[in-house]
Amino acid sequence: MRKLLYLVLFPLLLLGCKEKQNVDTSYVSPAPSFNEDSAYQYVAEQCAFGPRVMNSAAHDSCGNYIARKFKTFGATVYDQYADSKLYDGTPVKMRNIIAAFNPDAPARIIICGHWDSRPWADHDRDEENHHTPIDGANDGGSSIGVMLELARQLQKDLAEKDDSSLFALHPSLGIDFICWDAEDCGTPSWANDGEDHESTWCLGSQYWSGKRHLDGYTARYGINLDMVGNANTIFYRERISMAYAPTIVDKVWAAANRIGYGKYFSYDDEGGGVTDDHLQVNRGGIPCIDVIGTDTQEGGFPATWHTMDDNINHIDKETLKAVGQTMLEVIWTEE
């Protein structure tokens, strides 16, 4: 993932936080059912290419796979290519992938996450692995897996075209899935000289925030997904999200609690602030929040974070389900 903007080793208690919401057992969600098995398969297929490190064949092949899957699901796909440099000046070629549903609709929602994987396992227990790239199953792959399954559900909805379909209910609403590149290439811990290296992270979203894929593009809001696939994961209300877009945080957390996923989307604590892609989207003028996993046992990022253990063996279908079903609830209940 990325360096911390604020301390996030343990969630901080939010003053005046909301009480937990009780699940309304009489509530019937209008959203379809999220298929966690399908999302898991999409994560596995990404990992099968190998580490998605820029300037590599695995990166290029996986990017083609992601774009092709979205097209198969009926999306209009835009590729945004750009040149950039790593912390040490190494030139890299980036590719942001944007998949639009109902592309001509004036009101738009962004669901986004990064698809690249960390070039260095710089937090692995074994120092010999610190220069080795990781699979990024959770940190990168899980977000795209959820987004691809959401897209598959939208394709089904478009095909059915009945009165309860999303775009029949909301014909002026469009959904954009944005897959950021070069999020996880920030300065490795073994090269950190104590200076502020925030600008070395989130290169793809930095580029997009300054140069959109379409002239004049904007959206109502964005939801960035990150590390949404491990077991023992909980989602706290991230501090930068609360500063920039508290009403969107409330919308998402209320949706999760309404459909029974309050144990994942907690009102109890506030997480620290994290340098992630949502920060760049906010700086570009679109309110955006971060749904980012915290370890329920240790606090802070999941134990697999930036290690060789971030592989498909640690992906949990129940966590994918909680996040994916919440996103469907948010989309289907948008006014």
C-alpha positions as CSV (number, residue, x, y, z in Angstrom):
1,M,0.0,0.0,0.0
2,R,1.3,3.4,0.9
3,K,3.1,5.3,3.6
4,L,1.0,6.6,6.5
5,L,0.0,10.2,6.6
6,Y,-1.0,9.9,10.3
7,L,-0.3,7.1,12.8
8,V,-2.7,4.2,12.0
9,L,-1.2,1.4,14.1
10,F,-4.3,1.5,16.4
11,P,-7.6,3.2,15.6
12,L,-8.3,6.3,17.6
13,L,-11.6,6.8,19.4
14,L,-13.8,9.2,17.6
15,L,-15.2,11.9,19.9
16,G,-18.9,12.1,19.7
17,C,-19.1,9.0,17.4
18,K,-22.4,7.6,16.4
19,E,-23.9,4.7,18.2
20,K,-24.0,1.3,16.4
21,Q,-27.0,1.0,14.2
22,N,-29.3,-2.0,14.7
23,V,-30.1,-4.1,11.7
24,D,-33.7,-3.6,10.5
25,T,-34.8,-7.2,9.8
26,S,-37.8,-6.0,7.9
27,Y,-35.7,-4.1,5.4
28,V,-35.5,-5.6,1.9
29,S,-32.6,-4.3,-0.2
30,P,-33.3,-3.6,-3.9
31,A,-29.8,-4.6,-4.8
32,P,-28.8,-7.9,-6.4
33,S,-26.7,-10.5,-4.5
34,F,-23.0,-10.0,-4.7
35,N,-21.2,-13.3,-5.7
36,E,-18.1,-13.6,-3.6
37,D,-17.0,-16.7,-5.4
38,S,-16.8,-14.8,-8.6
39,A,-14.9,-11.9,-7.0
40,Y,-12.4,-14.4,-5.5
41,Q,-11.8,-15.9,-8.9
42,Y,-11.1,-12.5,-10.4
43,V,-8.5,-11.9,-7.6
44,A,-6.9,-15.3,-8.4
45,E,-6.8,-14.6,-12.1
46,Q,-4.9,-11.3,-11.5
47,C,-2.4,-13.0,-9.2
48,A,-1.8,-15.7,-11.8
49,F,-0.1,-13.2,-14.0
50,G,2.6,-12.7,-11.4
51,P,3.5,-9.4,-9.6
52,R,1.8,-6.5,-11.4
53,V,4.9,-4.3,-11.3
54,M,5.2,-1.5,-14.0
55,N,7.5,-2.1,-17.0
56,S,6.9,-5.9,-16.7
57,A,5.1,-8.4,-18.9
58,A,2.9,-9.5,-16.0
59,H,1.8,-5.9,-15.5
60,D,0.9,-5.4,-19.2
61,S,-0.9,-8.7,-19.5
62,C,-2.9,-8.2,-16.4
63,G,-3.9,-4.7,-17.5
64,N,-5.2,-6.1,-20.8
65,Y,-7.1,-8.7,-18.8
66,I,-8.8,-6.1,-16.6
67,A,-9.8,-3.9,-19.6
68,R,-11.0,-7.0,-21.5
69,K,-13.2,-8.2,-18.6
70,F,-14.8,-4.8,-18.2
71,K,-15.5,-4.7,-22.0
72,T,-17.0,-8.2,-21.8
73,F,-19.4,-6.9,-19.1
74,G,-20.6,-4.1,-21.3
75,A,-18.6,-1.2,-20.1
76,T,-17.1,1.6,-22.2
77,V,-13.4,1.4,-21.4
78,Y,-10.9,4.3,-21.6
79,D,-7.2,3.7,-21.3
80,Q,-5.1,6.5,-19.8
81,Y,-1.4,6.0,-20.5
82,A,1.3,8.2,-19.0
83,D,5.0,8.3,-18.3
84,S,6.2,8.8,-14.8
85,K,9.2,8.2,-12.5
86,L,9.8,6.2,-9.3
87,Y,11.3,7.6,-6.2
88,D,14.8,7.0,-7.5
89,G,14.2,8.4,-11.0
90,T,13.4,5.1,-12.7
91,P,11.1,5.8,-15.7
92,V,7.9,3.8,-15.7
93,K,4.8,3.6,-18.0
94,M,1.5,3.8,-16.2
95,R,-2.0,2.8,-17.3
96,N,-5.2,3.9,-15.6
97,I,-8.2,1.9,-16.8
98,I,-11.6,3.5,-16.6
99,A,-14.7,1.5,-17.2
100,A,-18.0,3.4,-17.7
101,F,-21.5,2.2,-17.4
102,N,-24.3,4.4,-18.8
103,P,-21.5,6.7,-20.1
104,D,-23.8,9.5,-21.3
105,A,-25.5,9.9,-18.0
106,P,-24.9,13.3,-16.4
107,A,-24.7,12.2,-12.7
108,R,-21.8,9.8,-12.0
109,I,-20.4,7.8,-9.2
110,I,-16.8,6.6,-9.0
111,I,-15.8,3.3,-7.5
112,C,-12.0,2.9,-7.7
113,G,-8.9,1.1,-6.5
114,H,-5.4,0.4,-7.6
115,W,-4.4,-2.6,-9.7
116,D,-0.6,-2.5,-9.5
117,S,1.3,-4.5,-6.9
118,R,4.2,-3.5,-4.6
119,P,7.6,-3.8,-6.3
120,W,9.2,-4.6,-2.9
121,A,8.2,-6.8,0.0
122,D,9.9,-4.2,2.3
123,H,7.9,-5.2,5.4
124,D,8.5,-9.0,5.1
125,R,9.8,-10.8,8.1
126,D,12.7,-12.1,6.0
127,E,15.1,-9.3,5.0
128,E,16.2,-11.3,1.9
129,N,12.7,-10.6,0.5
130,H,12.8,-6.9,0.9
131,H,13.7,-6.2,-2.7
132,T,11.2,-8.9,-4.1
133,P,7.9,-7.9,-5.7
134,I,4.7,-9.2,-4.2
135,D,1.5,-10.7,-5.6
136,G,-0.7,-8.0,-4.1
137,A,-3.7,-10.3,-3.7
138,N,-5.2,-8.1,-1.0
139,D,-3.3,-4.9,-1.6
140,G,-4.6,-4.2,-5.1
141,G,-6.1,-7.4,-6.4
142,S,-9.0,-7.6,-4.0
143,S,-10.3,-4.1,-5.0
144,I,-10.3,-5.0,-8.6
145,G,-11.9,-8.4,-7.9
146,V,-14.8,-6.6,-6.2
147,M,-15.1,-4.0,-8.9
148,L,-15.2,-6.7,-11.7
149,E,-18.0,-8.5,-9.9
150,L,-19.9,-5.3,-9.5
151,A,-19.5,-4.7,-13.2
152,R,-20.8,-8.2,-13.9
153,Q,-23.9,-7.4,-11.8
154,L,-24.4,-4.2,-13.8
155,Q,-24.2,-6.1,-17.0
156,K,-26.9,-8.5,-15.8
157,D,-29.0,-5.5,-14.8
158,L,-28.6,-3.9,-18.2
159,A,-29.5,-7.1,-20.0
160,E,-32.7,-7.7,-18.0
161,K,-34.0,-4.2,-18.5
162,D,-37.0,-4.6,-16.2
163,D,-38.6,-1.9,-14.0
164,S,-36.4,-2.8,-11.0
165,S,-33.1,-2.5,-12.9
166,L,-30.7,0.2,-11.7
167,F,-30.7,2.2,-14.9
168,A,-34.5,2.0,-15.2
169,L,-34.7,3.3,-11.6
170,H,-32.0,5.9,-12.2
171,P,-31.6,6.6,-15.9
172,S,-29.5,9.7,-15.3
173,L,-27.0,7.8,-13.2
174,G,-23.7,6.5,-14.5
175,I,-21.1,4.3,-12.7
176,D,-17.4,4.6,-13.4
177,F,-14.9,2.0,-12.2
178,I,-11.4,3.5,-12.1
179,C,-8.4,1.2,-11.8
180,W,-5.4,3.3,-10.7
181,D,-1.9,2.3,-11.7
182,A,1.3,3.1,-9.8
183,E,-0.3,3.5,-6.4
184,D,2.0,1.1,-4.6
185,C,5.4,2.3,-5.9
186,G,6.2,4.7,-3.1
187,T,9.6,5.0,-1.6
188,P,10.5,1.6,0.1
189,S,11.3,1.6,3.8
190,W,14.9,0.6,3.1
191,A,15.4,3.7,1.0
192,N,13.6,6.2,3.3
193,D,15.9,9.0,4.3
194,G,13.5,10.6,6.7
195,E,12.2,13.1,4.2
196,D,8.5,13.5,3.1
197,H,8.0,11.0,0.3
198,E,4.2,11.4,-0.1
199,S,4.5,12.4,-3.8
200,T,6.1,9.0,-4.7
201,W,2.8,7.2,-3.9
202,C,-0.4,7.2,-5.9
203,L,1.2,8.3,-9.2
204,G,-1.8,7.1,-11.4
205,S,-4.4,9.0,-9.4
206,Q,-2.1,12.0,-9.2
207,Y,-2.0,12.1,-13.0
208,W,-5.7,11.6,-13.4
209,S,-6.6,14.3,-10.9
210,G,-4.7,16.8,-13.0
211,K,-5.7,15.4,-16.4
212,R,-9.0,13.5,-16.5
213,H,-9.7,10.8,-19.0
214,L,-12.5,13.0,-20.5
215,D,-12.4,16.8,-20.8
216,G,-14.7,18.3,-18.1
217,Y,-15.3,15.0,-16.4
218,T,-16.7,15.2,-12.8
219,A,-18.7,13.0,-10.5
220,R,-20.9,13.3,-7.4
221,Y,-18.4,11.4,-5.3
222,G,-16.0,8.5,-5.3
223,I,-15.4,5.4,-3.1
224,N,-11.9,4.1,-3.1
225,L,-11.4,0.4,-2.1
226,D,-8.1,-0.8,-0.7
227,M,-7.1,-4.0,1.0
228,V,-10.7,-5.3,1.1
229,G,-10.1,-9.1,0.9
230,N,-8.3,-10.4,3.9
231,A,-9.8,-12.3,6.9
232,N,-9.8,-10.5,10.3
233,T,-10.5,-7.2,8.5
234,I,-12.6,-4.3,9.8
235,F,-13.2,-0.9,8.2
236,Y,-13.0,2.2,10.3
237,R,-14.0,5.7,9.1
238,E,-10.6,6.9,7.7
239,R,-9.6,10.4,8.9
240,I,-9.0,12.1,5.5
241,S,-12.3,10.7,4.3
242,M,-14.0,12.3,7.3
243,A,-12.4,15.6,6.6
244,Y,-13.2,15.8,2.9
245,A,-16.4,13.8,2.5
246,P,-18.1,12.9,5.8
247,T,-21.6,12.6,4.2
248,I,-20.3,9.9,1.8
249,V,-18.7,8.1,4.8
250,D,-22.1,8.2,6.5
251,K,-23.8,6.9,3.3
252,V,-21.5,3.9,3.0
253,W,-21.4,2.9,6.6
254,A,-25.2,3.3,7.0
255,A,-25.7,1.1,3.9
256,A,-23.4,-1.6,5.4
257,N,-25.1,-1.6,8.7
258,R,-28.6,-1.5,7.1
259,I,-27.9,-4.8,5.4
260,G,-26.2,-6.6,8.3
261,Y,-22.4,-5.9,7.8
262,G,-21.9,-3.7,10.8
263,K,-19.2,-6.0,12.2
264,Y,-17.1,-5.0,9.2
265,F,-18.0,-1.3,8.9
266,S,-17.6,-0.1,12.4
267,Y,-18.9,3.1,14.0
268,D,-16.9,2.4,17.1
269,D,-13.6,4.0,16.2
270,E,-12.0,6.4,13.7
271,G,-9.0,5.2,11.8
272,G,-5.9,7.2,11.1
273,G,-5.4,9.2,7.9
274,V,-3.7,7.4,5.0
275,T,-2.0,8.6,1.9
276,D,-4.1,6.8,-0.7
277,D,-5.7,7.4,-4.0
278,H,-8.7,9.1,-2.5
279,L,-6.5,11.9,-1.3
280,Q,-5.6,12.8,-4.9
281,V,-9.3,12.6,-6.1
282,N,-10.2,15.0,-3.3
283,R,-7.4,17.3,-4.2
284,G,-8.8,17.2,-7.8
285,G,-12.2,18.5,-6.5
286,I,-14.3,15.4,-6.3
287,P,-15.3,14.2,-2.8
288,C,-13.9,10.7,-2.2
289,I,-13.6,8.3,0.7
290,D,-11.3,5.4,1.5
291,V,-12.7,2.0,2.4
292,I,-9.4,0.5,3.7
293,G,-8.9,-2.6,5.8
294,T,-7.6,-2.6,9.3
295,D,-6.4,-5.8,11.1
296,T,-9.0,-6.7,13.8
297,Q,-6.3,-8.5,16.0
298,E,-3.3,-6.3,15.7
299,G,-4.6,-3.0,14.6
300,G,-3.0,-1.1,11.7
301,F,-2.7,-2.6,8.2
302,P,-3.2,-6.4,7.7
303,A,-0.4,-8.6,8.6
304,T,0.3,-9.5,5.0
305,W,0.8,-5.8,4.1
306,H,3.9,-5.4,1.8
307,T,5.0,-9.0,2.5
308,M,5.3,-12.1,0.4
309,D,2.3,-13.4,2.3
310,D,0.0,-11.1,0.4
311,N,-1.1,-13.9,-1.9
312,I,-4.4,-15.6,-2.8
313,N,-4.1,-18.0,0.1
314,H,-5.0,-15.1,2.5
315,I,-8.1,-13.8,0.6
316,D,-11.3,-14.3,2.5
317,K,-14.6,-14.6,0.6
318,E,-16.7,-13.3,3.4
319,T,-14.8,-10.0,3.5
320,L,-15.2,-9.6,-0.3
321,K,-18.9,-10.3,0.2
322,A,-19.3,-7.6,2.9
323,V,-17.6,-5.0,0.8
324,G,-19.2,-5.9,-2.5
325,Q,-22.7,-6.2,-1.2
326,T,-22.3,-2.8,0.5
327,M,-21.2,-1.2,-2.7
328,L,-24.3,-2.7,-4.5
329,E,-26.5,-1.3,-1.7
330,V,-25.0,2.1,-2.1
331,I,-25.4,2.1,-5.9
332,W,-29.0,0.8,-5.9
333,T,-30.2,3.2,-3.3
334,E,-28.6,6.3,-4.8
335,E,-31.2,9.1,-5.2
